[in-house]
């Protein structure tokens, strides 16, 4: 029965004009957000543990910036290629 409900929901979504986008895109975005938060947390740990004696905090923050820019570019590309709908 749940499969029938899922099929009916997908049919109704298309009838209302909403696009269905790949489920994998949702998981990629969530994984990227978790990686960004983990990098930020590791930078905080390095800040307190190293007391400014190493560059591990700078590397963790640089990684966080790189992941954020990559996520932004992926979202822009997904919207451009139609993987992400214009309206939510």
NORZITA-V112672 format. One record per backbone hydrogen bond with DSSP energy under -1.0 kcal/mol. CO is the residue of the C=O (numbers start at 0). NH is the residue of the N-H. E is the energy in kcal/mol with one decimal. If there is no record, write none. Layout:
BEGIN
{{CO/NH/E} {CO/NH/E}}
END
This chain:
BEGIN
{{0/4/-1.8} {1/5/-2.3} {2/6/-2.2} {3/7/-2.3} {4/8/-2.5} {5/9/-2.3} {6/10/-2.1} {7/11/-2.5} {8/12/-2.3} {9/13/-2.0} {10/14/-2.0} {11/15/-1.9} {12/17/-2.3} {22/26/-1.5} {23/27/-2.2} {24/28/-2.2} {25/29/-2.3} {26/30/-2.4} {27/31/-2.4} {28/32/-2.4} {29/33/-2.3} {30/34/-2.2} {31/35/-2.3} {32/36/-2.3} {33/37/-2.4} {34/38/-2.2} {35/39/-2.0} {36/40/-2.4} {37/41/-2.4} {38/42/-1.9} {39/43/-1.8} {40/44/-2.2} {41/45/-2.6} {42/46/-2.0} {43/47/-1.9} {44/48/-2.6} {45/49/-2.4} {49/52/-1.2} {54/58/-2.1} {55/59/-2.2} {56/60/-2.4} {57/61/-2.3} {58/62/-2.2} {59/63/-1.9} {60/64/-2.2} {61/65/-2.4} {62/66/-2.6} {63/67/-2.2} {64/68/-2.5} {65/69/-2.3} {66/70/-2.5} {67/71/-2.4} {68/72/-2.6} {69/73/-2.4} {70/74/-2.5} {71/75/-2.3} {72/76/-2.5} {73/77/-2.6} {74/78/-2.1} {75/79/-2.4} {76/80/-2.6} {77/82/-2.4} {77/83/-1.5}}
END
